[in-house]
């Protein structure tokens, strides 16, 4: 993290227009822009950095490459989608495709080139969904997910979910599984507890499956009891005997 912060400060030093809008992006003379706000149509993105690459080939268009800093060593898809959104807004501003972006992440400042063009359709679909939610008069459906820690309404939503006993309180349940339960009329943790039915393991099964039963988890939460599904197996550990010497 310290290295990324140092790199960010260095880019700030050589940046021509830190913290400003890049509305006149093509006519300005600059190499890097840091924490730049890009606005196009009804979209806006604060891009961590934009690199302007001047081509040595005559009459070839310049490249504008959005850069995103991520402090974690391991990247997930969300980081790539955020970079793709930066590129999407920048392409709208420039009036041409921005098909490449970079992520600088981790302790070693590893640089990952991302083909943002491959994510355009997914980004467009997500922005359309967000637009529909903003234009709607009714609040969005309450669903707790792994993005909640990044939201300012996390505590309010969790409190409402507890009041409703919403099934999304089971943090490890996936959207597909949640939708499957809701299609059967199961919307709360309490309702889910009554659906648990233990399954018999075939005697001839060499490697019996050990699935995670959300209904059993919900039952344990409701009754405040620890349940063990199946026959527990304890690892064998050998004991070491120490010779004791006695003095005379």
Helices and strands as residue ranges (DSSP letters): H 2-14, E 32-40, E 43-53, E 63-70, H 77-94, E 101-105, E 110-114, G 116-119, H 120-135, G 148-150, H 154-164, G 167-169, H 175-183, H 189-193, H 214-223
